[in-house]
Amino acid sequence: SQAGAAGTADQETRALLAGRELKAARPGLLYMPYSFFSTSQNWYRAQAPFNTNQHADLWLRDAAGRPLNGTGGRPGVLGPGLPSQGVGCEGHLYDFSQPAAREFFLGTIGWCLSSSTCDSLIFDEVTWLLAPMTIGDNNRSIYGALSPEKHRAYYEGTLTAVAMTSDAMLAKGKLPIYSTQAHLGLYP
């Protein structure tokens, strides 16, 4: 298969190759790859640079100024991690209160926007950015870590990032799906 031959290709290329194969086998299929909305992931070529010190000014920080990241509940390399379900959320969180962070994030989905294979993107970890929630003993809210001033700016910036992402995707005829675990119901 083309996807198997991609081997060491970046995640975006592997996703598109897999999507082409699936659509060839099932022409009516809507192909909806998955991406985190909150956290930059090192396995996505376009997102990995966000985790370098070059972009440290765009990382979301707690009230003490430490970068927040999603590390599966373990302390981050440069700051505290967020409680997680133990998934590989190793990247730093985008500080959506900053326009430059929103623009950086929007640039990470270009691979889907420019592809006829990608019909949609499922953006995970969106709803917990907007509303504190608890799953069992797992508090998924980041707002307790933010200063009160940052809390409001981050909330508004996240809504703006959602609007920008929706506009970009809909303009290309693609469906954005925002979720925190609700997308699991889409899978057979």
N, C-alpha and C positions, 0 to 999 in steps of 0.2 A: 504494500500500500504506500501511497505518497506520504501519508502521515507518519508511518513507520520509518520511511526513508529519511524523514526530516531529522531524526535523531537528535542532534545537538542544536537544531534551529531554535530560535527564541519562541516563547509561548504564543505570541501573536501569530507567527507563521504556522506553528503546529495547529493552533485553533482553526485557522483558515483552511489548511489542508484537510483536516478532519471534517470540517463543514462541507467542503467540496465533495468529499467522498460520500458523506451522508446524503447530501442533496442529489447526487448522481444516483444513489440507490433508491431514494424516496423523493422524487421531484417536487412534491407539494409541501415538503418539510420546511418549517420555519426554523432557522438556525439561530440559537440564542446563547452565545457563550457567556461566561460568568466573570465578573470582576469585582474587587472590593472598591467601595466608594470612599471609605474613610482613610484607609491605610495604603501607602505605596508598597508594592510587592516587588521583591528583587527578581522574581522569575519573569516579569513583564519587561521587555527591553525598554519601553518608553517610560516606565515608572521607576526603574532601578536608579537612574541618576538622582532622583529626589532624595535618596537616602545618603547621598554624599554630603560632605561638609559645605560644598559649593551652594547648596540649597538650605542650609541650616536656618537661615532667617525666615524660611517659610514653614518650618515645623511648628505644630501646635505645642504649646508649653503649659505646664502647670503653673499654679500661683507662685511657686518658688523659682520659675524660669527654667525648669528641667524639661527637655523634650519628652513628649508622650509618644508611645508607640504601642503597637499591638504585638505582643510577644508571647501569646499563649499563656499569660499569667506569670511569666518569669520576668525579673528585672531586665530592662533594656540595656543595651550597651552604653548608651549615653543618658539614660533617664528611666523613670519608672514605666513598667508595662501596665497595660490595662487588663482587667480580668477578661478572660476569654474562654472559649471551649477547648483550648489546646490546639487550635488549628494554626497553620503557618502564617500568621499575620505579623511577620517580623519587621515590617517597615514602619517608618515614622508617619504620624497622622498629618494630613494636610491641614494647615491653618486657614480654613475657608473664610476667616474674617479679612484676609488679605487678598486683594484682587489678583496679585501675581500668583498666589497659590491656586486660585480658581482657574486661571489661565493655564498654568502648568498642568493641572488635572485634565482640563479639556483637551490639551494636546496629547494626552496619553490614550485617547480613544480614536485617534485618527485612523488606525489600522482597520477598525470596524466601519467608520464613516466612509472610507474610500473603497470598501469592498462590496462587490455584489453578492458575496457569500453570506456575510453577516447581516441578518435581518433585525437583530435586536441585541441589546446587552442587558444582562441581569446584574444590577448593581446591588451588592450585598452591603450590610452594615450602614444603611441609610437611616432607617427609622430610629435606631438607638442614638443616632447623633441628634435627632430632633426631640425625642421624648425619653426621659429616664425610664428604664424598665428593669425588672429583675426577673431572671429565669432561675428558679430555685434559689440557691445561695449565690448565684452569679449575678452581681450588680453590673449591668452593661453600660451604665451612665458614665460619661466623662465629666459631667458638669461639676461634680464634687471636687475635681482636681483644678478647675479653672477659677480665676479670680471673678468676682461678680461682674466687673466691667467686661471682661473677656467673654463671659458666658453669653451675654446679650449679643455682642458683636459676632461671636462664633455662630450662634443660632441663626442670625440674619444672613451671615455669609454662607452658611450651609444651604439655606433656602435659595439664595442667589445662585449657588453652584448647581443645585438641582434644576433651576429654571434654565440656566445656560446650557447644561447638558441636554435637557429635554428639547430646547430650541434647536440645538445643533443636530441632534438625532432625527427629530421630526422633519427638519428641513431636507434631510437625505432620505426620507421615507422609512426610517427605522424606529422601532418601538423601544423606548427606555422602560425598564422594569425596575422599580426600587423596592427593596425588601430588607428585612432582617429575618431570615429563616422561612418566611412565607413562601419564597420561591421553591422550597423543597416539595411543595405540593404539585409543582409542574412536572416533576420527574415520574416516570412510570414505576 
